């Protein structure tokens, strides 16, 4: 195999789809979904930080696990845990649900 086939791991990326709901959608400027490209070694905590930088009005919500719960491929990410992200994953930002 020639050097043309060598791909540096540092250049590998992971693309995930992010879904915004309720107050997260409002804070992101009424965006319902977006694709985010991350390094191949990224995880859910890194995604929170990237979203906070990309959407400053969302920062206080997304960086606080009590304000935004993440669901990775329709499974809740337990509080305090950071799960690895893979190409094609879908992450939903779910604010607390209040009702009366």
N, C-alpha and C positions, 0 to 999 in steps of 0.2 A: 504494500500500500504506500503510495507516494505521499509526500508532505501536503499535497493539495487536499487530501482527505482528512487531515488532522483539523479538528475543531477545538479551539481552546474552551475549556469549561467556563472561563471567565466571561466569554461572550454569549453564552447560552442564556436565553430568557424564557420566562414563563408568562403566558398571557391568561388573565382571569377576567371573568365578567362580574361586575359589581352591580347589584340591584339596590336601589334606594327606596325606602318606604317612609311615609308619614313625615315627621319632623326632619328626618335625615334628608329626604327629598327636597324639602323646603330650604334647608340649610345649604344644600348643594346647588341651589339656583334652579330648582324645579327639574332637575335631571332625574330620569327614572332608571337609567342604566348607562354604564360606561365600560369600556374594556381598558384594563390597566396592564402595562407590561412591567414585569419585575425581574430581578435576577433569578436564576434558576434555583437558588438556595433560599428563596423567600418563604415567609410564613405569615400567619394572620396578624401578628403584631407589627411586622414590617409594613403590611398593607394598611393597617390603621394609621401609621405614621405618614405614609405616602398620601393617603386620602386627606389627612389633616393639612399637609402642605399644599395639595392641589386645590382644596376647597377650604379656605381659612374660616369661613362661617361655620363649617362642620367640625372644626378642630376640637372644641370643647366637648362635643357629643361623642365623636368617634374615638377619642383618646381615653374616655372614661367608660370602663366596662359596665358600670351601673347604668349608664345612659344609653348605650348602644350594644346590643347583643349581636354577634355575628353568627350566621348560619352558613356552613360550608357544605355545598351540595345537599341542601335541605336537612342538614343535621346541625343542631346547635353546637357551637364551640363552647366548652365549659369555661366558666369564669376563671381567670388566672392561667389558662393554658394557651399555648401558641402552637397551632398545627401547621405542618408544611403545606405549601400550595403547589399544585401541579398544573401544567398546561391544560386549559379547557375547563378548569374549575369555575363554579359559580358561587359567589359570596354575596349574601344578603345582609344589609344593615337594618336591624330591627330595633326600633326605639321601644321603650316601655309602653305597654298598652294600659290606658286608663279608661275607666268606664263608670257608669253610674246606673 
